[in-house]
Amino acid sequence: MSRRITQQELEAYLWGAATLLRGLIDAGDYKQFIFPLLFFKRISDVYEEEYAHALAESQGDVQYASFRENHRFQIPDGAHWDDVRSVTTDVGTALQAAMKSVESANQEKLYGVFGEAQWTNKERLSDRTLSDLIEHFSTLTLSLENVPEDELGNAYEYLIKRFADDSGHTAQEFYTNRTLVHLMTLMLEPQPNESVYDPTCGTGGMLLSAAVELQRQGKEHRSLRLFGQELNLMTSAIARMNLFLHGIEDFRIERGDTLADPKFLEGDRLRRFDVVLANPPYSIKQWDRGLFASDPYGRNIWGTPPQGRADYAFFQHIVSSMTDAAGRCAILFPHGVLFRDQERNMRSQLLESDVLECVLGLGPGLFYNSPMEACIVVCRAQKEPERRGRVLFINAIHEYEREQAQSFVRDVHVEKILGACRGFEDISEFARVVTHDEIQANDSNLSISLYVEDSRRREAVTDKSDLGTSVTDWRHGAEEARSAVAQLLDIFRSEVAHVE
């Protein structure tokens, strides 16, 4: 029976499934069980809906209703949701077999989409627990008529955030503040028929944002070609489910290490994309620096980053992945990439390449579950003539709102920032266009405070009335000190090696 399900009902329904697992497994593991069950239920219900429509259209022709052409995804005999629901013993075995059968029947689209959860481990999830989960999901029919794609997609995103909230500090690689994602998308203005790439795509939020924004503008969003790579198996599967549940099918999500093994190639070189949106993992230490130093794809265009900080390895990969003409990127970074001494020479090379267009400083708390201040770096392969040799610095550190221990960039902040980006001119205590010569004179330091005055922040520190701002400034100073010490240690080690 058809009944339109409200967004509130959907959210309660999805979180209700997660609460059945509370106390049985860690909150960080909810996603590997809940998301595949939701996706399996959705494609089973849509299959039944498509079957009913085809049956009515053919005046009851069962064979016609079963034709592959009438179904988005194929559900083999014995692998439907209702088939698993009827099982009472070894439920995990039946569930796993059904999911594998569905993947095999839809090899090109769904292979590996359900991940590798331990469905058959009864010590972790008993038959009773799995049956309870299946019965909970069975309380609603997730047909397209009951739950349109955009509404189910929104509910899916809600669940992603709830899982990130429950997972705590480690959720940053799993979830990026969606108001920042929206801002980054608007800064790059994706257009129909363009290619959009995220080299560390997580759950697919940035790719999805590009399509959703075109749809909101009434443009042909399904013509976008979306590409993403993600190291974590389960997270990459969640990204694929996320896009499918939003009604998007023209995409490729690959699993693997982007720095060591980039998956998107054309012959022996990197594939290029019109738009690149990214929030790379922050300063990872375990990466193959030696391989990058002699990178077969020529990505080390500005040099090889230090072992303890792979940020500029991702940065160079992203810039190397832009098309020569329309290519542009927006990267969410912590502020340290703007001023750390170890990366000074690479920043100098970045300026000489003249792809850096804008450095946008944002307020604290916009990194998920972290007090760090964020910045967005925007690059273009071909800057407009009047912008060449110049960089726009925007100080938007006060452009956010705080709500329930989380920061957000609201529409009013977005409009102010976008106005500055598009105008590309000086705005008192907010934005300033700076020449490369001035930046090079500052040792290629990209710290926004060097170029944009901020009397509000200075007064707050002077009055000692804003502890949060003072602490942030202290963190910046500490980060610079750590970089200086690390550099001295490197020099010391090299001297010792020389003596030996």
DOZA-697933 format. One record per residue: residue in three letters; x, y, z of N, C-alpha, C in turn. Coordinates in steps of 0.05 Angstrom, whole numbers, plus 5000, padded with zeros to 4 digits. Example, Ala and Ser with C-alpha at 12.3 -4.5 7.8 and 13.67 -1.06 7.14 Angstrom:
! DOZA-697933
ALA526448865156524649105156526449345156;SER525749555142527349795143525850015157;
END
This chain:
! DOZA-697933
MET501749765000500050005000501850255000;SER501050454984502650694982501850895003;ARG503851015016503351225036505851395037;ARG505651645030507851835030509051855059;ILE511551805061512951795087514252075092;THR513852185115514952455120517952425127;GLN519352655124522152665130522652595160;GLN520952685177521252625206520952325211;GLU518952205198518551915201521051765190;LEU522051845168524351715156526751725175;GLU527251955186529651985204529251815229;ALA526851815240526351655264526651355258;TYR525651275234525851005225528750915222;LEU530451075209533151005205534750995231;TRP534351195248535851195273534850975292;GLY532250905289531150685305532550425299;ALA533350385274534850145267537550135281;ALA538850375282541450385295541350325324;THR539150425337538950385366538650085374;LEU537749925355537649635360540349505364;LEU542449645354545149545356546649665380;ARG545449855394546749985416547449785438;GLY549849785446550749605467551749335456;LEU551249285431552149035419554749065403;ILE554949295389557349355375558049645379;ASP560549725373561350005375559850185357;ALA559350425366557850615349559150665322;GLY561850655321563250695296562750475276;ASP561650245285561150015267558250005258;TYR556450185268553650175260553350185229;LYS554950355217554650415189555050165171;GLN556849985179557349765162555049555161;PHE553149585179550849415179548249555171;ILE547949805180545449945175545250035146;PHE547350145134547250245107546650025087;PRO548049795088547349575069544449475072;LEU543449455097540649375100538749575088;LEU539249825092537550035080537550015050;PHE539949985038540149975009538749724998;PHE539149505011537849255003534849275004;LYS533849395025530949435028529849625006;ARG531249835001530450024980530249894953;ILE532349754944532349654917530349424915;SER529749284937527749074936524949194933;ASP524449404948521749534947521349674920;VAL523449794908523149924882522749714861;TYR524049484863523649264844520749184844;GLU519549154868516749074870514949294858;GLU515649544862514049764851514249764820;GLU516649724810516949704781515449464769;TYR515449244783514049004774511049054773;ALA510049184793507149244794506349434771;HIS508049634766507449824744507449674717;ALA509449504713509749364687507449164684;LEU506549044706504348854706501748994697;ALA501349234709498949384702499049484673;GLU501349564664501749664637501249444616;SER501949194623501648974604499148814608;GLN497248924624494748774630495348494642;GLY497248484660497748244675499648044663;ASP501348144645503347964632505747934651;VAL505847704665507947654685510747654673;GLN510947534649513547514636514547794628;TYR512747964618513548234612514448384636;ALA513048354658513648494683516348424694;SER517348184687519948084696522248164679;PHE521748284655523848354637525848544650;ARG528448504644530548664656530148964650;GLU529149024626528749304618526849454635;ASN525149314650523249444667524249504695;HIS526849434700527849464727530649604727;ARG530949784746533449924749535649734758;PHE534949554778536749354787535349084786;GLN536848874781535748604780535848474808;ILE533648344816533548184841533147894834;PRO535147724835534847444828532847304846;ASP531747084836529946914852531446824878;GLY530046854900531146774926532846984939;ALA533247214926535047414937533547674944;HIS530847664945529247894952529247934982;TRP528548174990528348235019526448045033;ASP524147995020522247815033523247525036;ASP525047445018526247175020527947155045;VAL529447365051531147365075529447395100;ARG527347555097525547605120524247345130;SER523847155112522546905120524446705134;VAL527046775134529046595147529146645177;THR529246435193529346465222531946355234;THR533346185220535946085230538146145210;ASP540546195220542746275202541946515185;VAL540746715198539746945183542047095169;GLY544347115183546547255171547547125146;THR547546855146548446715122546546765098;ALA543946765104541946815083542147105073;LEU542647295091542847575083545347615066;GLN547547505074550047535059549747415031;ALA548547175030548147045004546347204985;ALA544247324996542447484980543847734969;MET545447864986546848104978548948034956;LYS550347814960552347734939550947664913;SER548547544915547047484890546147734876;VAL545247934891544448184879546848324866;GLU549148324879551548444868552348304841;SER552248034841552947884818551047934794;ALA548547974800546548024779546748314768;ASN548148484783548448764774551448844775;GLN553048674763555948684766557048964760;GLU556149084738557349344730556749564750;LYS554449564761553649784779554049724809;LEU553549474817553349424846555549244857;TYR557449164841559548984852560949104876;GLY560848964899562149054923560649264939;VAL558249344930556949574942556049514971;PHE555549264978554649205005556949185025;GLY559349215016561649195035562248915044;GLU563648895066564448635076563848605106;ALA561448675114560648655142560548355149;GLN561048295175561048015185558247935192;TRP556647885172553847815176553647535189;THR555547365185555247085195556447045223;ASN557547255235558747235261556547265283;LYS555647035292553347035311554147135339;GLU556747135345557647245371557247545371;ARG557447665347557047945346554148025341;LEU552847885322550047945316548647675315;SER546947625334545447375335543247365314;ASP542047135310539747105292537547295302;ARG537147305328534947475339535447765333;THR537947865336538548145330538048205301;LEU539048035283538748085254535748075246;SER534347885258531447875252529948125262;ASP530748225285529648475295530248705276;LEU532648715266533348925247531748905222;ILE531448665211529948625187527048695191;GLU525948615214523148685219522748985222;HIS524749115235524549405237524449545210;PHE526349465192526349575165523849505149;SER522549285156520149195142517649355149;THR517849525169515449675178514749895158;LEU516549975140515950175120516550065092;THR515050155072515550075045517050315032;LEU519550265023521250475013521150484982;SER518650494972518250534943518850814935;LEU519150864909519551134899517051314904;GLU514751194903512251344908512151424937;ASN512851254955512751314984515051504992;VAL517451454980519851604988521351684963;PRO520851924951522352014928525352014933;GLU526952004912529851984915531052204931;ASP530252454927531452674941530852654971;GLU528552554978527852535007529252305020;LEU529552075007531051865018534051935020;GLY534952074999537752175000538252355023;ASN536452535029536752715052536852555078;ALA535052355080535052195104537552035107;TYR538651945085541251795085543451975095;GLU543452225085545452425095545152485124;TYR542652495133542152525162543452305178;LEU543152055168544251825182547251835182;ILE548451915160551351945158552352135180;LYS550952355183551752555204551352435232;ARG549152305237548652185263550851985270;PHE551651825251553751635256556351775262;ALA556851995247559252145252559152265281;ASP556852365289556552475316557152265337;ASP556052025333556451805352559251695352;SER560651725330563351605327565451785340;GLY564852035346566752205359568852325341;HIS571252375352573252525338574252405312;THR574252135311575252005287573452035263;ALA571252165266569252185244570052375222;GLN572152535226572852745207573252635179;GLU574552405176575052295150572452185137;PHE570452145154567952025145565852235138;TYR566152475149564152675146565352955145;THR564653115124565553385122563153575126;ASN563453775141561353975147559954045121;ARG557353985119555954015093555554305085;THR555554495104555354775097557954865083;LEU560154755091562654825077562754695049;VAL561754455047561654315021559954485002;HIS557754585011555954744995557455004986;LEU558855125004560355374998562455314976;MET563955094980566055024960564854974933;THR562554844932561254784907560455044893;LEU559355234908558555494896560955654886;MET563155624900565555764891566655674864;LEU566155414858567155304833565055304810;GLU562555324817560355344798560455124777;PRO560054864784560054654765557754694744;GLN558254614720556354644698555554374686;PRO553154364673552354114661554554004642;ASN554753744641556653594623559553604633;GLU560053744655562853744665563453494681;SER566053454685566953234702567753344730;VAL566953204751567453284778568853064793;TYR571053124807572752924819573352994848;ASP573352784865574252814893576152584898;PRO578752644902580752434906580652294933;THR579252414952578952284978576052314986;CYS574252164972571452244971569752164995;GLY570852015014569251945038566551825030;THR564451935040561751835035560451965010;GLY561952114995561052234970559652494972;GLY559752624995558352874999559053094980;MET561553124973562353344955561453284926;LEU561653044917560652974890557653014889;LEU556352934909553452964910552653254910;SER554153424924553553704926553453834899;ALA555353754881555453874854552953814839;ALA551953564841549553484826547053614838;VAL546953624864544653744878544454044872;GLU546754184871546654464865545654524837;LEU546554364818545554404790542554354789;GLN541654144803538754084804537254314817;ARG538254434838536954654851536754894832;GLN538654924815538655144796536955084771;GLY535754844770534154774747535754694723;LYS538254634726540054554704540154244703;GLU541154144681541253854676543453724693;HIS542653634717544653534736545553254730;ARG543853104715544652824709546752804688;SER547453024675549653024655552353054667;LEU552453114693555053124707556252844708;ARG558952834704560352584707561952594733;LEU561352424752562452434778564452204783;PHE566752284794568952084799570152124827;GLY570551904841571651924868573351684874;GLN575351734891577051514901577051534932;GLU576951294945576851284974578351044983;LEU580051075003581750865013580150645028;ASN578250735045576850555062574650405047;LEU574550135049572649975034569750045041;MET569150045067566350095075565450375067;THR567250565071566550845065566150885035;SER567750745018567250764989564650634981;ALA563850424995561250294990559050484997;ILE559350615020557250805029556951035009;ALA559151124998559051344978557451244953;ARG557851004944556450904921553450884928;MET552750774951549950764959548751044961;ASN550251234972549351504975548451624948;LEU550151584928549551694901547251544888;PHE547151284890544851134880542251214892;LEU542251244919539751314933538851604926;HIS540651774917539952034908539152034878;GLY539051804866538151784838540351844818;ILE542851834826545051884808546451624800;GLU546751584774547951334764550451374748;ASP550951614737553351654721555651734739;PHE556951544752559151594769560951354771;ARG563451404780565351194786566651254813;ILE566351064831567651084857569650844858;GLU572250914861574250704862575450694890;ARG576350454897577550424923580550404920;GLY582050554937584950534936586350784947;ASP588950764950590550984960591151184937;THR590151414939590351614917593251694912;LEU594851714933597651804929599351574917;ALA598951334928600651104919599550974894;ASP596850984890595650824869593250974858;PRO593651194844591351344833589851164812;LYS587251154814585750974797584751094771;PHE584651354769583651484745585951564727;LEU586351404706588651454688587751444659;GLU589251574643588951564614591651494602;GLY592051234596594651144588596451144612;ASP598751284609600651294631600651564646;ARG598451714643598251974656595651984671;LEU595452184689593052224705590752314687;ARG588352224693586052334680585552614691;ARG584552784674584053064682581053124685;PHE580453304703577653364709577153664709;ASP574653744703573954024703573854144731;VAL572753994749572254094777573353884796;VAL574953984815575953804836575253924863;LEU573753774879572953854906574253654925;ALA575553744947576953554964577253654992;ASN577253465011578053515039579953285046;PRO582453315038584353095042584853045072;PRO585652795079586352745107588652925116;TYR588453015141590353225151593053105159;SER595153195146597853135154598452845161;ILE597652665143598152385148601152325147;LYS602052145164604952095167605751835153;GLN603851645151604551395138603751405109;TRP605651495093605251505064607951455050;ASP607851375025610351295011611651544999;ARG613251675015614551925006616551864984;GLY617951634987619951564967618751524940;LEU616451394939615051354913614251624901;PHE613251804918612352064908614652224898;ALA617052194910619352344902620152284873;SER619552044864620051974836617451884823;ASP615352054827612651984819612451924789;PRO611451694781611251634752609251804737;TYR607551944752605452114739606252404740;GLY608652464750609652744749608152934767;ARG607052834789605453004807607153184825;ASN609653124829611253284848612353534834;ILE610453694824611153934808612454154825;TRP611954154851613154364868615154244887;GLY615453984888617353854906616053634922;THR617653504939616753284955616253374984;PRO613853344994613253425022614753265042;PRO615053365067616253205088614652965095;GLN615952755107614652505113612152545131;GLY612452725150610252755170607852915160;ARG607953015136605853195127605353145097;ALA603252995090602752935062600853135049;ASP600253355063598253545053598953645025;TYR601553715020602253824994602553604973;ALA602653354981602553134962599753124950;PHE597753134968594953144958594453404942;PHE595553624951595153884937596253854908;GLN598653744905599853724879598353514861;HIS597353304874595653114859593153244848;ILE591953414864589453554856590053744833;VAL592053904836592654094814593453954789;SER594853724792595553564768593253424755;SER590953424770588553284760586553474747;MET587253734745585453934732585953934702;THR583753974687584054014658585554274653;ASP586854284629588554514623586954784620;ALA584554764610583055004604581155084627;ALA579054914631576954994651577554894679;GLY579754744683580254614708580354814732;ARG579054734754579054894778578654714802;CYS579654794825579354634849578854804873;ALA577554674893577254794920577954584940;ILE579854644957580854444976580554555004;LEU579354385022579054455050581554355065;PHE582954535077585454475091585354595119;PRO586954495138587554645162589454875156;HIS589455075173591055325167594055275165;GLY595055055176597955015176599155005149;VAL597654925128598854905101599555185091;LEU598455395103598955665093601655775102;PHE602755675124605155815136607355625145;ARG606955365146609055195157611655225142;ASP613855255156616455315144617455085127;GLN616854835134617754605119616754605090;GLU614554745086613354745059613655005045;ARG615455175055615755445043616655435014;ASN618555265008619455254980617255154961;MET615554974971613354884954611255104950;ARG610855264971609055494968610155694947;SER612755724947614055904928613555804899;GLN613955544896613455424870610455434862;LEU608755414882605855444877605255714866;LEU606455924878605956194868607056224840;GLU609356114834610556144808608856014786;SER607455794794605655664774603255834768;ASP602656024785600456214781597656074777;VAL597155874793594555744793592955824818;LEU594355924838592955994863591356254859;GLU588756234863586956464859585956584885;CYS585256414905583956514929584756344953;VAL585256484975585756355001583656465020;LEU581856295029579556375045579856255073;GLY580056435093580356345121577656335134;LEU577056105147574456065160574856045190;GLY572656065204572656065233573155785246;PRO573455775272573955525286571555335286;GLY572055085289569854885293568554795267;LEU569554875244568354795219569454525209;PHE571854455218572654175215570954005233;TYR570053775224568153615240569353515265;ASN568053575288568953485315571853575321;SER572553805311575253915317575154215319;PRO576654325338576654625342578454765322;MET579954625305581754755286580354945267;GLU581755155260580655325240581255205212;ALA579355245194579555135167580155365147;CYS581355285125581655475103580855325077;ILE579955475058579455365031581355495011;VAL582755334996584555424976583355374949;VAL583155574932581955554906584155604885;CYS584355414866586255444843584755414817;ARG585855544796584855524769587155474750;ALA586855294731588855244712589455484694;GLN587255634687587555874671586056104685;LYS587456264699586256494713585656714692;GLU583656874698582957094681585357294680;PRO585857424657588257594654588657784677;GLU586457914686586758124707587358004735;ARG587157734737587757604763590457474764;ARG591857474741594457344741596557494757;GLY598257344771600257474787599157584813;ARG596657514820595257614843593757394858;VAL593357424883591857234900589857394917;LEU587457304918585357424935585457284962;PHE585857444983585657345011583057445023;ILE581557255035579057325048579157235077;ASN578657415095578557355123575657325132;ALA574657075131571857015139571756875166;ILE573656945183573856805209571456855227;HIS570057085222567657145238565057065224;GLU565256945200562856885184561956595190;TYR560856555213559756285220557956315244;GLU556356105248554656095272555155845287;ARG554855855313555355625330552655515340;GLU552255255338549755125346550354845356;GLN549654795381550054525393552854425388;ALA554854595396557654525396558754475368;GLN557254565347558254535319557954805305;SER559854865288559755115273558555065245;PHE557255275235556055255209556455525194;VAL556655505167556655735150553855765139;ARG552555985146549756025138549656175111;ASP547256185100546856315074547956595073;VAL547556745094548457025095551457045093;HIS552856845106555756835104556656755076;VAL555256555065555956465038555756685018;GLU553656845019553257055000555457265003;LYS556257325027558357525031561057425019;ILE561657175025564157055015564157034984;LEU561856944973561756924944561957194930;GLY560757394942560957664931563857754930;ALA565357694951568257774951569757614930;CYS569157354927570557184908570157284879;ARG567657354873566957434846567857714840;GLY567857884860568758164856571758184853;PHE573258014868576158014867577258294870;GLU576558424892577558684898577758724928;ASP579058934937579458984965576859054979;ILE576358935002574159005020575359045048;SER574959275059576259345085575759125106;GLU577959025117577958825138576558565131;PHE576258515105575058265097576558135074;ALA577258285054578558165030580658355019;ARG582758235008584858404996586258244973;VAL586658384951588158264928591158334932;VAL592758124932595658154939597358054915;THR599358194909601158114887603057894896;HIS603957734876605857524883608457644895;ASP609257874886611658004896611458044926;GLU609158144935608858194964608857934980;ILE607657724968607557464982610357344984;GLN611857364961614557254961616357414981;ALA615857674984617357835003616857745031;ASN614557615036613957495062614657195063;ASP616757125049617656845048615456645040;SER613856735021611656575010609656485032;ASN609556635053607556575075604756655066;LEU602856475067600156525058598256585081;SER599256635105597556695128595856935122;ILE593256905125591457115118591857365135;SER592657335160592957565178595257745169;LEU597057655152599157825141598058025121;TYR595857965109594858125087592158265091;VAL590558155110587958275115587758345144;GLU587458605149587258695177584658605190;ASP584858545216582458445230582458585258;SER581258815259581258965284579558825306;ARG577458685297575758545317577358335332;ARG579058195317580657985329582858105346;ARG584058315336586258445351585158555378;GLU582858685377581658795401580958575421;ALA579958355410579158125427581558015442;VAL583857995428586257895441587358095461;THR587358355453588358555471586758575497;ASP584058555494582358565518582258305533;LYS583458095522583357835534580457745540;SER578657835523575857775528574857535511;ASP576557455492575757235475577757015477;LEU577356835496579256615502579656445477;GLY577456385463577556205440579456315419;THR579256575413580956705393583856695402;SER584356755428587056745438588256475436;VAL586656275442587655995440588355925412;THR586656015393587155955365589756085356;ASP590256345364592756475357595156325369;TRP594756235393596956075406597455825391;ARG595355695381595755455365597355515340;HIS596755735327598255805303601155845309;GLY601755985331604556025339605955765346;ALA604455585360605655325367606155165342;GLU604455185322604855035298607355125283;GLU607655395282610055505270612655415285;ALA612455415311614755335327615455035322;ARG613354865321613854585315615154545288;SER614254695269615454675242618354755242;ALA619054975257621755065259623554855273;VAL622554735294624054525308624554285290;ALA622454205276622653985258624754035236;GLN624854275226626854345206629654335218;LEU629954435242632654425255633554135259;LEU631653965267632353685271633153555245;ASP631853625223632553515197635453605190;ILE636053855195638753955189640753815207;PHE640153785232641953645251642453365242;ARG640353215234640652945225642452925201;SER642053105182643653105158646653165164;GLU647153345183649853405191651153165204;VAL649653025222650752795235651352575215;ALA649552535195650052335175652552405158;HIS652952665153655252755138657852695153;VAL657852755180660152695197660852405197;GLU658752235200659151955201660251845175;
END
